Amino acid sequence: MQKPLFWLLLLLVKTACAQRPDFLQKDSIRSSLDNYTQVFYYDKSTASTPQPLVVELHSWSNSADSQKDMLATEANAKKWNYIFPNFRGVNNHPKACCSEFVIADIDEAIDWALKNLPVDPQRIYVIGTSGGGYATLAMYMKSRHAIQTFSAWASISDLAAWYGESVERKNKYAAEIVQCTGATSGFDAQKARERSPLFWKTPVKKRKNSQLQIYAGIHDGYTGSVPISHSIHFYNKVLADTGEKDKNRYVSENDADVMLKTQTFPAARTPQTIADRAILYQKSSKNNRLTIFEGTHEILKTAALEQIPVR
């Protein structure tokens, strides 16, 4: 079996087997912006002391109600608090797609958790995959909360670029990008850039003490829908905005080109692993880290929470 086909079949099997945990509870809150009712699922820690809060963000084509594959079980095993907000659901309308309504919805879900769950406010973790990774990068840029760790997997960072990539792949996302950016006469590149964290101003002072972790499977874009260039470009942008002067901390154009074209990277020594996967490429600067692993369009659930720094 060819390797790209293997990763595609593995991803389909994982998705088909997903089940929402029975212990999750459901509630809702009203948006302060437009009185919209946002549903969410949550799990309250049973520990006797305040615990971390995992804020998991749903994927591009899912809502809080439709997505079954989530990190709730992993958070529950640690006795951590957990919340899974809806933030305007599927990304196919103008109030979705990392709009001001999305940012406010997620922030207000965090407000609810801080008020109603035994949360350690110094240990809030925002995490998401694919469209959830896109929303995680958006929260890094615009959330009003002091978040300890942002963990973004298989993320979209540039909707204008993703539109072209989606047209080339002939998938449904191109049409949905047009719908969610509010374009009235076909694709509007400027409107797409306005919804893209890659083009937003990095809040350097506000995120001085936050960890940004970006993960991408090397085969994504071939067996998945989001090329790893989205993760690479966002990582490099944050380094530039934070004033990183060491060029070796950045992903070079040559390194990016090799990974994108060959779906691998030559290793000088036996690679380290994350979960059971080889880490093919890794860069870091201050509190920012990029990890390219042997995989596709996915999150490694067994490792995701373990990678978060413990304070």
Buried (B, 14 or more C-beta within 10 A) or exposed (E): EEBBEEBBEBBEEEEEEEEBBEEBEEEEBEBEBEEBEBBBBBBBBEEEEBBBBBBBBBBBBBBBBEBEBBBBBBBBEBBBBBBBBBBBBBBBBBBBBBBEBBBBBBBBBBBBBBEEBBBBBEBBBBBBBBBBBBBBBBBBBBBEBEBBBBBBBBBBBBBBBBBBBBBEBEEEBBBBBBBBBBBEEEBBBEBBBBBBBBBBEBBEEBBEEBBBBBBBBBBBBBBBBBBBBBBBBBBBBBBEBBEBEEEEBBBEEEBBEBBBEEBBBEEEEEBEEBEEBBBBBEBBBBBBBBBBBBBBBBBBBEBBBEBBEEE
